[in-house]
């Protein structure tokens, strides 16, 4: 019996209505293009990109546009990467400063070809960011680093110790988050996350949760054929690993070559998952059809448990190279 079912019926109204809206911030767009950056939000014509830009947050995609894995849900191209630019951390940090960003998310393709899995680029970018803006809020949204998880943690901690937060740093934004997306339930890994292992992802998140001064974060996309019971079991595993931050969104098929949508999860079910996650002890939860991995990543945990649910907004994804569209911005494994 197949675990991934044929593509679901026509996209429902609650998604089509939101995808049809447009807002424009020409000043920000000019700054982005002036730096030679590209946004998935523009390529995918995200209706909420202006709101994200206006909040002063961005997600930079490091280490090129070619992934060493071939996940069924992702349209980022797969192959043997050639990108390994030692100057990338400096250029990303300078772009953040010039754009006046207060919070940045750093993500990347999988780079299993590199001895450190790309961890050095993340750490180097953090160093460059902190040199220019010591109180910059940063989220690492990383691959699973396969067999070099401990080395990655050591590289991150060394960068933090070299550039500690200043005493006056604002507490209104989180200053360091280590995110890694489990993406889906274990039963669907063979088809959805080739080359990844659910247990390895949990190990990385548990490692992230143990690091001083860091918050661990993960995300799932729904609509690939998972059951409610399977989703709740994954949430329990994430909490057991020490994860405090959680994003839940609808999987949208990026191309006909990717996995089909098994089901469009209605908004009321996302509300139920939000409540269940908070009851489990997650301190920060975003759940909704158009929620994406870095959605409102800059929010502190101060509103936890208050029941507020903001308008769903996509994150802005900047990169230093042309990128392909993908359905759930975040790590590509």
N, C-alpha and C positions, 0 to 999 in steps of 0.2 A: 504494500500500500504506500502511495506517495505521501510524503509529509508536507510538501509544498503543492498547493492546489492551483488549478488554472486561474488566470487573472479574474478578479472580481468584476462585478457589474460596473456600470458607468460611475465616475467620480461623483460622490454625493454633493448636495447643495451646500453643506456647511464648509466644504473645502473649496468648491468652485467659486463661491461668493468671495471668499477671502483672497483667492488667487487672482481675482479680477481687479483688485484695487491697486492704485498707483499713487505714490507720493514722491516728490523730487526735492533734493537738496543740492542744487547745482554747485554751490561753493564747496561742499565736501567732495562731490564727484570730481570737481576740477583738481582738488588737492590729491585725491587718490590717483587720478590719471597722470597728474604731473610727476608723481613718483614712479611712474611706470608699473603700477600695481594693477592687478585684475581682481574682480570680485565674482564669486559664484552667485551672489545675490543679483548682480546685473545679468549674468548669462542665463540664469534661471528666471529672471524677471520677478524676483521676490517682491510682493506688494508692500512689505514692511521695512525695506532697507533704509528708507529715510529716517524712520523712527530710531533704528539702531544707530545710525551714524550720528544722529543728534544727541545720543546719550554719551558719546565719547568713548565707545568701546569698539574693539575690532578683534578678528581672529586671523592671525598670520599662519600660512601653511608653509612649513620649512622643508628643505631637503628635496626639492624638485617635484615633478609632476608624474613620475613613474613609480608604481608600487611593485614590490617584489611578490605580492600575493594577489589572488584573484577572487575576492569575495563576491558572492552572487548578487548582492544588493547594490554594489558600488560600480559606478561607471568610470572611475579614475583608471587610466590605462595601466596595463601590467607589462612588465618586461625587465630588462637589465638597466637599472638607472645609471646615468652618467653624471648626474648633478652632484657635486660635492664642493660647494663654494665656501672657502674659508672666510670670505668677507660678508657672507650673508647675515650673521648675527649683528654686525655693525650697521648694515644698511636697514635691517628691520627696526633696530632700536632708534636710528635717526628718523625713520619715517614715522614712528610712534610719537617722537618728540615734536616733529614738525606738524603733525596732525593734531597735537594737543590732547592725546589720549590719556585717560586716567586709569584705564584697565585694558589689558590685552590678553588674548588667549593664543597660545602657541600650540599648533598641532602639526602633524606631518603624515606623509605616506609611510608605509612600512619600508624599512631599509635593512632587511636581513643580510644584505651584502656587506654592510659595514660592521667592523669588529665590535663596536659599542652600540649597534642598532640605531645610531643617530643621537644617543643621549648627550654626547658632547656638544652637538649643535644647540640643543635645548639649553644646556647649562651655559654655553657661551653667550647665547642671546639674553639669558637672564642677567649675566654679568654686564653686558653692554647696556641693557635697560636700566639697571640699578646705578650704573655710573652716571647716566644722563638724568635720570629721575628716580632718586632713591626710594620714594614712596609709591612707585608704580605698582598697581595690583596686577598679578600675573596668574594665569591658569595654564598649567601644562596639560594638554590633552594628547596623551601619548599612545603609541603602539604598545604591544605587550612585552617588547624587548627580549622575547624568547629566553635564551640561556644567560642573559647578562642583566637580569633585573637588579641584583645587588650592586653591580657596578654603576648602573644608571642612578640608583638612589645615592650612592657615594658621590657621583659627579654633581648631582643637584645640591646635596648638602654642602659640598665644598664651595659652590657658587654662592649659596646663602650665607655661609660663614665669612666669605670674602667681602660680601656686601650686605651686611645686616640692615634691617629697617632703622631709620632714624627715630629718635624718641618722639618727635612731633608728628609721626605718620598718622594719617587719619584712620579712624576705626570704622568709618562708614562703608568701606569696601573691604572684601577679603583680600589679603595680600599674597597668599600663596595657596593655590589649589592644585592637586595632582589628580587629573581625571583620566579614566580609561573606560571605554564603553564596552560592556558585555554584548550589546546590540540585540541579542535575541535569547531564546530559551535553549538549553543544552540539546534538546532533541533535534533542533533545526541547524545545529552548527555544521554538520557535514555538507549541507547544501549552501548555507548562507555565509559561513566563515571558514572557508577552506584554508588550512594552514594554521588555524587558531585552535586553542583548547580552552574550554570553559574553566577548568580548574586552574590553568595557568593565569587566566585573567583574574580570577579570584585571588590567587597568590600575589599578583602585582598590586591589587587594590588593598590587600591586607598590609603589604609592605608600605604602601603610600600612607595608609592610616597611622602607621607607627612612627612616621617621621615627625620630629618636633617642628611645630609651627606650620604644619600642612593640614589641609582638609582633603579627604578622599571623595571622589565624585564618580558617578557612572551614569549610563543612559541605556535605554532600550527603545527600539522602534517596534511598534505593534502592527499587526495586520499581515503577518507572514504565515499564519496558521497555528499560532500558539493558543493555548487554552488559558482561561482565567487562573486555574489552579497552578499551571506552570509559571505564569507571571508572578503570582504571589510567592511561589517557592524561590524564584530568583531574587525577589526583593528580600526575602528572609536571609538568603545566602549573602547578599550584599551587606545587610546590616550586621550579620555575624562577622563579616570581614572588616567591619569598622567604617563602612561608607556612610557619610553624613549627607551628601548631596545627590539628588536624583532627578533625571529628566526622562519623561516618557512622551513619545510622539508617534504619529502615524507614518508608516512606511509608504513612500510614493515611488513607484517604479520609474527610474530615470530614463531607461531605454528598453526596447523590445528584447534586447540581449540579456537583460537582468531578470531576476526572479519576479514572478507576477505578484500582484497584490491579492492575497487570499480573502481579505475582508477589510472594509472600512469601519473602523471602530468609532461608534457615535460619541459625541462630546460627553454625554452623561456617564459613560463608562470610564472616561478619563477622570471625571470628578470622583467616581468611586475609588479608582486606583490612587488618586491623590489622598483621599481620606485614609485608605488602608495603609499607605506608606507612612503617613504622619503618625498613625497609631503604632506602627512598628518602631518608631523612633527616629526616622529621618528628620533632620533639622531644617532642610531646605528641599522643597519639591516643586517642580514645574511639570504639569501634565496637561496635554491637549493635542488635538489633531495636528496643529502646525508648530508645536513646540519642537525645537531642535536642541542639539547637545549643549551648545553654549548659550542658550536662551537666558537672558538676564543673568549671566554668570557673575556680573559685578555686584549683585545684591548680597549684602551681609545676611547673616542668619537672624537678624533682629526681629523679623516678622514671623518667625517659625511658629506654627500652631495657631495663627490668628485667623485662618480660614480665608484670607484674601487671595484672590486669583486674578492676576493682571491680564490685560489683553495679550493674546499670543503674538509674539514677535520673533522673527528669525534672527539669528546672529549675522553679523557682517563677516564675511570670510575674505580677507585680503591675501594675496600671494605675490611672490616676486617672479612669477612665471605664469604663462597661460595655463589654466587648469580646466579639467573637465567637470561637468556637473555631477553631483552625487546627492543621494536622497536624504542623508542624515549627517550633516557636517560634523566631523569629528575624526577620531582615529580610523585608519583605513584597513584594519585587519579583521 
